[in-house]
Amino acid sequence: MGFHMKTTLVIDDRVMAHLKREAARTGRTMSDLVEDALRRLLEPTREVRDLHPLPSFKSGGVLVDIADREALYRAVEGR
């Protein structure tokens, strides 16, 4: 059996109204919702795992300099 402590918190009226609506919507107590939110906030952050490198390929080189607007139009529109 866990130990529960009563505590007083000062919460913005809009946040409290949202909390009350969420408690009513989900059928849970406001205490449950606040405790869950605090647990998530206080959980140790997960370490970012190394990701596999993305595949690479040779594309055959640059065909159009995209900084050259006219060359880009010619390539796209076949001018």
Secondary structure per residue as TSV (DSSP state, phi and psi in degrees):
chain	resnum	aa	ss	phi	psi
A	1	M	-	360.0	132.2
A	2	G	-	-86.1	159.4
A	3	F	-	-92.0	130.8
A	4	H	-	-117.5	135.3
A	5	M	-	-115.3	131.2
A	6	K	-	-79.1	140.1
A	7	T	-	-146.6	156.0
A	8	T	-	-109.6	129.7
A	9	L	-	-121.6	145.9
A	10	V	-	-100.3	114.4
A	11	I	-	-123.7	136.0
A	12	D	-	-52.9	139.7
A	13	D	H	-55.8	-40.7
A	14	R	H	-67.6	-38.5
A	15	V	H	-66.1	-41.1
A	16	M	H	-64.5	-41.2
A	17	A	H	-62.2	-42.1
A	18	H	H	-63.8	-42.3
A	19	L	H	-60.9	-43.9
A	20	K	H	-62.9	-42.6
A	21	R	H	-63.4	-42.6
A	22	E	H	-65.6	-39.5
A	23	A	H	-62.9	-44.4
A	24	A	H	-65.6	-41.8
A	25	R	H	-63.9	-39.9
A	26	T	H	-94.8	-8.4
A	27	G	T	71.5	25.4
A	28	R	-	-113.9	164.4
A	29	T	-	-82.5	157.5
A	30	M	H	-62.3	-36.8
A	31	S	H	-60.1	-43.6
A	32	D	H	-59.3	-45.8
A	33	L	H	-64.6	-43.7
A	34	V	H	-65.5	-41.7
A	35	E	H	-63.2	-43.3
A	36	D	H	-60.9	-43.9
A	37	A	H	-63.1	-41.9
A	38	L	H	-66.7	-39.9
A	39	R	H	-59.2	-45.2
A	40	R	H	-64.0	-40.7
A	41	L	H	-63.8	-38.3
A	42	L	H	-91.9	-4.3
A	43	E	S	-61.6	142.3
A	44	P	-	-61.7	140.6
A	45	T	-	-70.4	143.8
A	46	R	-	-76.5	141.3
A	47	E	-	-72.0	140.6
A	48	V	-	-75.6	124.5
A	49	R	-	-84.8	153.5
A	50	D	-	-66.5	134.9
A	51	L	-	-96.1	149.6
A	52	H	-	-67.2	144.9
A	53	P	-	-65.7	148.2
A	54	L	-	-70.7	149.4
A	55	P	-	-67.3	149.3
A	56	S	-	-126.3	160.2
A	57	F	-	-153.7	161.5
A	58	K	-	-92.1	127.7
A	59	S	-	-97.7	-0.1
A	60	G	-	93.5	4.8
A	61	G	S	97.2	175.6
A	62	V	-	-77.4	127.8
A	63	L	S	-100.3	-31.3
A	64	V	-	-141.0	136.2
A	65	D	-	-83.3	108.6
A	66	I	T	-69.0	-11.9
A	67	A	T	-78.3	-16.2
A	68	D	-	-97.0	100.2
A	69	R	H	-58.7	-44.1
A	70	E	H	-64.2	-40.9
A	71	A	H	-65.4	-37.4
A	72	L	H	-65.8	-45.4
A	73	Y	H	-60.1	-43.2
A	74	R	H	-60.3	-43.8
A	75	A	H	-67.1	-41.3
A	76	V	H	-78.1	-43.3
A	77	E	H	-94.6	-4.5
A	78	G	T	71.3	26.9
A	79	R	-	-75.2	360.0
